[in-house]
Amino acid sequence: MKNPVLLLGGSGVVGSRVARTLRRLQPELPLVLAGRDGAKAAAVAAEVGGPTTAIVVDLSREDLGLEPVAAFSAVVTLLKDPWLNSLKYAQGRGLAYLSFASFAFEIGPELAHYVQGPERAPILMLGHVFGGIGTLAALHFAREFLKRVESIALAGVVDPDDQGGPASQADFERLVQQFPSALIRHDGLWRWVEGQDAVREIVDVTGVKRQGQALPLLDVVSLAAATDAKSLRVDFAARESTGQGPSTELIVEIAGEGHDGERKQVRVELVDDDVYARLSAHGAALATERLLGLTGEPAPAPGLYHPESLLEPGQVLRRLQELGVRVRRVVS
Ligand SMILES: NC(=O)c1ccc[n+]([C@@H]2O[C@H](COP(=O)([O-])OP(=O)(O)OC[C@H]3O[C@@H](n4cnc5c(N)ncnc54)[C@H](OP(=O)(O)O)[C@@H]3O)[C@@H](O)[C@H]2O)c1
C-alpha cells in the first residue's frame, strides 16, 4: 500500500472537498488531513471515511512539526504556505508536491526552489482557476474545434456569498491590498492591468450579463505556452443566488480558425452544483492521482509541471462529468 498523501489544509473548505473527491476516486488511498486545529481535522477525516487520519502541523518549522518517522507519498498544499517549508519538506524527501494558492506575481520563490534542485521531486504549480479545470477544458475544446487559436477567455461565475474559507479570503485581501493587478495577454503583448482594463462583460449560463474582474491566475501563462493564442485572460464574476443551493459556472470562450478554415467561436459552460471550492477540489484531486501514478501512467519524474503537462484534457472532461459536472457547448 502507498504511504498516505499529506493534505495540508485538508480540513478547509477546499481541502475537505479534495479529500472527498480523492476518496471517491481512490477508496483505498490513505490520506492525512493536516491543519492547526487537530479536532477540526479529525472531524473532517471521520466524515471522509476510509483510511483517513488527521494530524496537527506547524508550517513555520522546516519539519512541519511532524515526527521524523512520518512517511508520505505526496504533499498537497491546499493553502498559502508563506514559509514554503512544505515545499522544502517534499523536495527534501523526493515527494511529489502540489502548489495550489500562488498567484502569477508570487511564484518566484517556488521556481527558485525548483531551479536549486530540479532532480529532487515533481512540483506541480496549480494556481489556476478551479484547480486547472479552466485551462484543461480550454485545451480540450480548442483541439476539438480549431486548428489555430486566436483568443481564450475563461470566467468563473459564483454565488454572491461564495467567498471560500478564511484562507481564501486572506488570499483575496492580499491580492487587493498588495498587488491589485491582473496578468492578461492582449494582441500578443503581456500586460498587468487594473481599473477599467481589468473589467470584462461576461454572459452567465442564464444569458444575463455580469461584470467580471480579471485575476492574476496561472491559466494565462499555461495557455500562452500551449497554444497560439495572442489574447488570454481569466475573470471572476458574482451573480445572484439561484435560490436552489450553491452553483458554480466555468465559462470558456475560444475564437480562432476551425479545421475547415472558417472562423469559429466556441463557448463552453461547465456547471457544478456546489461552491466554487468543489470544482477546484476536483482539479486538485485529479492532479494528485496523476502525481501518484494512479491513473494508468507512471508517476511523473522530478520536474516542474503545470496541469496541462500532466493531465490529458479529454480524460479530465470525462471524469468531471462522472463527478456530476454538466458540460454544454455552443459553436458558431
Ligand atoms: N487554485 C485554485 O483553484 C484554488 C481554488 C480555491 C481556493 N484556493 C486556495 O486554497 C486555499 C484554501 O482555501 P479555503 O477556502 O479552503 O480556506 P480555508 O477553509 O480557510 O482552509 C484553510 C485550511 O488550511 C488550514 N490552515 C490555515 N492556516 C494554516 C497554518 N498556518 N498552518 C496549518 N494549517 C493551516 C486550515 O485549518 P486550521 O484552521 O485548523 O489551521 C484549513 O484546513 C486558499 O489559499 C485559496 O486561495 C485555490
The ligand as a Gaussian input file, in Angstrom:
#p B3LYP/6-31G(d) Opt

LIG

0 1
 N       -6.157000      27.050000      -7.313000
 C       -7.445000      27.044000      -7.066000
 O       -8.236000      26.657000      -7.931000
 C       -7.997000      27.455000      -5.749000
 C       -9.380000      27.466000      -5.586000
 C       -9.905000      27.779000      -4.354000
 C       -9.060000      28.101000      -3.296000
 N       -7.711000      28.096000      -3.497000
 C       -6.812000      28.382000      -2.375000
 O       -6.939000      27.307000      -1.456000
 C       -6.636000      27.785000      -0.154000
 C       -7.635000      27.239000       0.855000
 O       -8.863000      27.874000       0.688000
 P      -10.132000      27.504000       1.614000
 O      -11.266000      28.269000       1.070000
 O      -10.220000      26.012000       1.713000
 O       -9.686000      28.107000       3.021000
 P       -9.999000      27.533000       4.486000
 O      -11.362000      26.940000       4.541000
 O       -9.664000      28.627000       5.419000
 O       -8.987000      26.324000       4.666000
 C       -7.645000      26.501000       5.061000
 C       -7.101000      25.193000       5.571000
 O       -5.729000      25.345000       5.881000
 C       -5.524000      25.144000       7.299000
 N       -4.567000      26.177000       7.714000
 C       -4.704000      27.516000       7.579000
 N       -3.603000      28.138000       8.033000
 C       -2.752000      27.162000       8.446000
 C       -1.448000      27.186000       9.008000
 N       -0.781000      28.314000       9.261000
 N       -0.873000      26.008000       9.300000
 C       -1.522000      24.839000       9.053000
 N       -2.751000      24.758000       8.522000
 C       -3.360000      25.919000       8.228000
 C       -6.905000      25.284000       7.941000
 O       -7.042000      24.501000       9.110000
 P       -6.770000      25.188000      10.572000
 O       -7.620000      26.418000      10.625000
 O       -7.144000      24.111000      11.532000
 O       -5.325000      25.501000      10.596000
 C       -7.778000      24.687000       6.828000
 O       -7.701000      23.280000       6.851000
 C       -6.573000      29.296000      -0.256000
 O       -5.199000      29.658000      -0.212000
 C       -7.192000      29.603000      -1.590000
 O       -6.706000      30.787000      -2.172000
 C       -7.172000      27.788000      -4.688000

